[in-house]
Amino acid sequence: AEGEEHPFYYITGDPLEIELRCGYHGLKENQQLKWVDEDMNVFYDDWQTVGEETSNEIYNTMVFESWPEIPDDTLLCAVFDGEEVVHESNRITVQLVDYTIRMGPDVQGTVGDLVQITCYASAPENLDYPPTMTWYKESDLSNPLQEGNQFITNNERKNTELESTLNILEFASTDVGKYTCMARYAEPKYIEILGESFVTVSAQDEGCDASQYEVENGKVKESILQGGILMYEVECDYGYWLSEHSEPYLYCNTEDNLVVPECERVEIDMNLVEYDDYNHIVEVSYASSSWSNTGMLCDDGWDNSEADMVCRQSGFKFGRAVSLTSQREDFVLTELDCPCSETSDTNFCSAKRYGDNGLYCSADEVAGVHCYNKTTEVKSVVLKSSSSKKMDKTIIEVKVYKFGDAVSLEEINKSSFAVNIQSTERELKKFKVKAKHDSVLAELQTKIPRNYTPPDEDCVTITMTLPFSEGTHDIVHCFA
């Protein structure tokens, strides 16, 4: 196990990437090549893999699965003959060094004044020399700022960090921008670390300070720099929108005036418009101090909690969200969100104006509801009804819903139905059942006697045995 003794360092990152390898020439059959610590204890044997890469040359590769405790930070390779160590390599030092850089706060400067910005670099107490610091502007990260008449850097060690202060003398509009710093370490080996974030420096005239202003019914999300002006992007609180003529930014304009976004309360109302025998379109209306409109709701974000609330508001006990198709094309809201489905007051809901987010809905993305009053409901619709002098023919479509979802009726057959004709003079000639996936078509034909005088209620009752032991349901059809 020959080799020059040298230190091995791993600098910040994922320890799973660390791989150590040693080799030995002439390993005998009863001998083993192992990584060991200073006390000759085998070091994490399950991390080690031994393989022969060339004739009579054996290698042991160790891959760290996590960062281990290493006695004295020292490892070496040893050849074992049984329990006896017969050869050993030179020692290597393995250390984990975690160096970081963090940036100070954003700064607004007054033209002509001194502006100071800061960054902080790791400076552990065991370093003989702290890192050297260099500042860069985002617009030119390849060239450091030169010390002199415009920029002066002061560095001060504070506990385990080095505070670097960049002094911008006689701040000018050309100094507006984003700055970061680089730390250069001489030990344990030469390392350069560039800050991953920036300090934003913007220009500000005296008398206006947007950074301390609290927007009523809104909050600041983040700061951005536009045209040398530091702006704070504002998001309105739940249930509030920006007024029609308001910008979403808080800032000091070029005339030293504070520009404040206005968040206004928006009230949302919802009504049901009949779509078919089973579903309704959700029609929405919204109103605020500067906005109002009525139309359809896009189904983005539309779910059962909101649908249940709308159905309860309309007098039903339950509701389920559905997506419908319509040619109306009058979408006005999207991404509706209500904080609690138990309330019947839709004014607590929030939404976005349709089109504001740059996303649009197609004709088959209309928010709709299926409202119902029982956990199990049966819906029947007469699809066809014809009558002659001798025969009445009727086709009825039947659907079963469980908690608002259509139930599979593929197993339903004629034995699931019983037909009871109210008039004793009518004769049942034919009753046929055709089951589909989620519906059943029941075809009924009755013979009418000559000179038939129908009773006041000339009806037939079809009793259906429901699936899943849900009991029975009567479908009543009256002849014209």
Solvent accessible surface area in square Angstrom, and as a share of the most:
residue,aa,sasa,rsa
1,A,35,0.27
2,E,176,0.79
3,G,49,0.47
4,E,153,0.69
5,E,110,0.49
6,H,101,0.45
7,P,74,0.47
8,F,67,0.28
9,Y,47,0.18
10,Y,31,0.12
11,I,43,0.22
12,T,60,0.35
13,G,50,0.48
14,D,66,0.34
15,P,30,0.19
16,L,97,0.48
17,E,131,0.59
18,I,4,0.02
19,E,100,0.45
20,L,6,0.03
21,R,124,0.45
22,C,20,0.12
23,G,27,0.26
24,Y,23,0.09
25,H,125,0.56
26,G,29,0.28
27,L,34,0.17
28,K,134,0.57
29,E,181,0.81
30,N,101,0.52
31,Q,21,0.09
32,Q,102,0.45
33,L,2,0.01
34,K,30,0.13
35,W,11,0.04
36,V,0,0.00
37,D,11,0.06
38,E,64,0.29
39,D,101,0.52
40,M,50,0.22
41,N,87,0.44
42,V,65,0.38
43,F,10,0.04
44,Y,94,0.36
45,D,73,0.38
46,D,119,0.62
47,W,22,0.08
48,Q,21,0.09
49,T,94,0.55
50,V,74,0.42
51,G,34,0.33
52,E,110,0.49
53,E,110,0.50
54,T,82,0.48
55,S,102,0.66
56,N,77,0.39
57,E,38,0.17
58,I,25,0.13
59,Y,50,0.19
60,N,0,0.00
61,T,30,0.17
62,M,0,0.00
63,V,62,0.36
64,F,1,0.00
65,E,105,0.47
66,S,61,0.40
67,W,78,0.27
68,P,7,0.04
69,E,156,0.70
70,I,17,0.08
71,P,57,0.36
72,D,114,0.59
73,D,55,0.29
74,T,18,0.10
75,L,0,0.00
76,L,1,0.01
77,C,1,0.01
78,A,0,0.00
79,V,0,0.00
80,F,24,0.10
81,D,49,0.25
82,G,59,0.57
83,E,172,0.77
84,E,115,0.51
85,V,46,0.26
86,V,53,0.31
87,H,90,0.40
88,E,79,0.35
89,S,21,0.13
90,N,68,0.35
91,R,66,0.24
92,I,22,0.11
93,T,41,0.24
94,V,0,0.00
95,Q,59,0.26
96,L,75,0.37
97,V,18,0.11
98,D,91,0.47
99,Y,8,0.03
100,T,76,0.44
101,I,28,0.14
102,R,126,0.46
103,M,28,0.13
104,G,14,0.13
105,P,100,0.63
106,D,63,0.33
107,V,34,0.19
108,Q,43,0.19
109,G,3,0.03
110,T,36,0.21
111,V,85,0.49
112,G,45,0.44
113,D,71,0.37
114,L,95,0.48
115,V,6,0.03
116,Q,92,0.41
117,I,2,0.01
118,T,25,0.15
119,C,0,0.00
120,Y,40,0.15
121,A,0,0.00
122,S,17,0.11
123,A,0,0.00
124,P,40,0.25
125,E,141,0.63
126,N,127,0.65
127,L,12,0.06
128,D,110,0.57
129,Y,155,0.59
130,P,55,0.34
131,P,5,0.03
132,T,86,0.50
133,M,20,0.09
134,T,29,0.17
135,W,5,0.02
136,Y,10,0.04
137,K,38,0.16
138,E,80,0.36
139,S,100,0.64
140,D,60,0.31
141,L,75,0.37
142,S,94,0.61
143,N,86,0.44
144,P,46,0.29
145,L,37,0.18
146,Q,132,0.59
147,E,107,0.48
148,G,41,0.39
149,N,150,0.77
150,Q,77,0.34
151,F,22,0.09
152,I,73,0.37
153,T,29,0.17
154,N,82,0.42
155,N,74,0.38
156,E,98,0.44
157,R,89,0.32
158,K,92,0.39
159,N,132,0.68
160,T,74,0.43
161,E,49,0.22
162,L,7,0.03
163,E,29,0.13
164,S,0,0.00
165,T,20,0.12
166,L,1,0.01
167,N,8,0.04
168,I,0,0.00
169,L,57,0.29
170,E,137,0.61
171,F,1,0.00
172,A,38,0.29
173,S,78,0.50
174,T,110,0.64
175,D,5,0.02
176,V,24,0.14
177,G,10,0.10
178,K,67,0.28
179,Y,1,0.00
180,T,0,0.00
181,C,0,0.00
182,M,25,0.11
183,A,0,0.00
184,R,61,0.22
185,Y,3,0.01
186,A,78,0.60
187,E,40,0.18
188,P,42,0.27
189,K,100,0.42
190,Y,135,0.51
191,I,21,0.11
192,E,86,0.39
193,I,37,0.19
194,L,65,0.32
195,G,6,0.06
196,E,172,0.77
197,S,58,0.38
198,F,63,0.26
199,V,0,0.00
200,T,10,0.06
201,V,0,0.00
202,S,0,0.00
203,A,33,0.26
204,Q,33,0.15
205,D,73,0.38
206,E,129,0.58
207,G,83,0.80
208,C,7,0.04
209,D,66,0.34
210,A,1,0.00
211,S,51,0.33
212,Q,144,0.64
213,Y,94,0.36
214,E,158,0.71
215,V,13,0.07
216,E,135,0.61
217,N,49,0.25
218,G,14,0.13
219,K,109,0.46
220,V,65,0.38
221,K,111,0.47
222,E,95,0.43
223,S,41,0.27
224,I,44,0.22
225,L,45,0.23
226,Q,84,0.37
227,G,88,0.85
228,G,21,0.20
229,I,34,0.17
230,L,2,0.01
231,M,21,0.09
232,Y,31,0.12
233,E,44,0.20
234,V,7,0.04
235,E,75,0.33
236,C,21,0.13
237,D,54,0.28
238,Y,109,0.41
239,G,3,0.03
240,Y,56,0.21
241,W,19,0.07
242,L,41,0.20
243,S,13,0.08
244,E,84,0.38
245,H,171,0.76
246,S,26,0.17
247,E,79,0.36
248,P,50,0.31
249,Y,47,0.18
250,L,1,0.00
251,Y,22,0.08
252,C,14,0.08
253,N,41,0.21
254,T,114,0.66
255,E,131,0.59
256,D,49,0.26
257,N,80,0.41
258,L,64,0.32
259,V,38,0.22
260,V,57,0.33
261,P,6,0.03
262,E,99,0.44
263,C,10,0.06
264,E,13,0.06
265,R,90,0.33
266,V,0,0.00
267,E,94,0.42
268,I,1,0.00
269,D,67,0.35
270,M,1,0.00
271,N,75,0.39
272,L,39,0.19
273,V,54,0.31
274,E,124,0.56
275,Y,86,0.33
276,D,54,0.28
277,D,88,0.45
278,Y,27,0.10
279,N,24,0.12
280,H,43,0.19
281,I,9,0.05
282,V,0,0.00
283,E,41,0.18
284,V,1,0.00
285,S,33,0.21
286,Y,14,0.05
287,A,50,0.39
288,S,27,0.17
289,S,102,0.66
290,S,42,0.27
291,W,55,0.19
292,S,83,0.54
293,N,75,0.38
294,T,73,0.42
295,G,1,0.01
296,M,0,0.00
297,L,0,0.00
298,C,1,0.01
299,D,27,0.14
300,D,48,0.25
301,G,55,0.53
302,W,24,0.08
303,D,67,0.35
304,N,84,0.43
305,S,50,0.32
306,E,6,0.03
307,A,0,0.00
308,D,23,0.12
309,M,0,0.00
310,V,0,0.00
311,C,0,0.00
312,R,96,0.35
313,Q,61,0.27
314,S,50,0.33
315,G,66,0.63
316,F,63,0.26
317,K,121,0.51
318,F,61,0.26
319,G,8,0.08
320,R,51,0.19
321,A,19,0.15
322,V,24,0.14
323,S,69,0.45
324,L,13,0.07
325,T,64,0.37
326,S,15,0.10
327,Q,139,0.62
328,R,91,0.33
329,E,136,0.61
330,D,49,0.26
331,F,24,0.10
332,V,12,0.07
333,L,0,0.00
334,T,3,0.02
335,E,58,0.26
336,L,4,0.02
337,D,72,0.37
338,C,13,0.08
339,P,84,0.53
340,C,62,0.37
341,S,32,0.21
342,E,130,0.58
343,T,40,0.23
344,S,68,0.44
345,D,57,0.29
346,T,5,0.03
347,N,51,0.26
348,F,113,0.47
349,C,1,0.00
350,S,20,0.13
351,A,6,0.05
352,K,98,0.42
353,R,42,0.15
354,Y,53,0.20
355,G,19,0.18
356,D,91,0.47
357,N,51,0.26
358,G,50,0.48
359,L,110,0.55
360,Y,148,0.56
361,C,17,0.10
362,S,58,0.38
363,A,35,0.27
364,D,83,0.43
365,E,54,0.24
366,V,0,0.00
367,A,0,0.00
368,G,0,0.00
369,V,0,0.00
370,H,0,0.00
371,C,7,0.04
372,Y,13,0.05
373,N,65,0.33
374,K,136,0.58
375,T,57,0.33
376,T,23,0.14
377,E,25,0.11
378,V,23,0.13
379,K,53,0.23
380,S,51,0.33
381,V,33,0.19
382,V,68,0.39
383,L,96,0.48
384,K,106,0.45
385,S,74,0.48
386,S,51,0.33
387,S,87,0.56
388,S,67,0.43
389,K,188,0.80
390,K,143,0.61
391,M,60,0.27
392,D,10,0.05
393,K,63,0.27
394,T,1,0.00
395,I,38,0.19
396,I,4,0.02
397,E,33,0.15
398,V,1,0.00
399,K,40,0.17
400,V,3,0.01
401,Y,14,0.05
402,K,66,0.28
403,F,118,0.49
404,G,1,0.01
405,D,73,0.38
406,A,46,0.36
407,V,15,0.09
408,S,52,0.33
409,L,1,0.00
410,E,104,0.46
411,E,159,0.71
412,I,16,0.08
413,N,80,0.41
414,K,118,0.50
415,S,102,0.66
416,S,20,0.13
417,F,21,0.09
418,A,62,0.48
419,V,40,0.23
420,N,102,0.52
421,I,31,0.16
422,Q,98,0.44
423,S,12,0.08
424,T,138,0.80
425,E,95,0.42
426,R,18,0.07
427,E,89,0.40
428,L,70,0.35
429,K,105,0.44
430,K,81,0.34
431,F,17,0.07
432,K,99,0.42
433,V,28,0.16
434,K,125,0.53
435,A,37,0.29
436,K,96,0.41
437,H,117,0.52
438,D,47,0.24
439,S,4,0.03
440,V,0,0.00
441,L,36,0.18
442,A,2,0.01
443,E,22,0.10
444,L,3,0.01
445,Q,33,0.15
446,T,0,0.00
447,K,85,0.36
448,I,24,0.12
449,P,44,0.28
450,R,219,0.80
451,N,139,0.71
452,Y,35,0.13
453,T,106,0.62
454,P,76,0.48
455,P,57,0.36
456,D,153,0.79
457,E,112,0.50
458,D,13,0.07
459,C,10,0.06
460,V,1,0.00
461,T,36,0.21
462,I,2,0.01
463,T,41,0.24
464,M,0,0.00
465,T,74,0.43
466,L,14,0.07
467,P,25,0.16
468,F,142,0.59
469,S,118,0.76
470,E,65,0.29
471,G,40,0.39
472,T,88,0.51
473,H,62,0.28
474,D,80,0.41
475,I,8,0.04
476,V,95,0.54
477,H,21,0.10
478,C,72,0.43
479,F,22,0.09
480,A,153,1.19
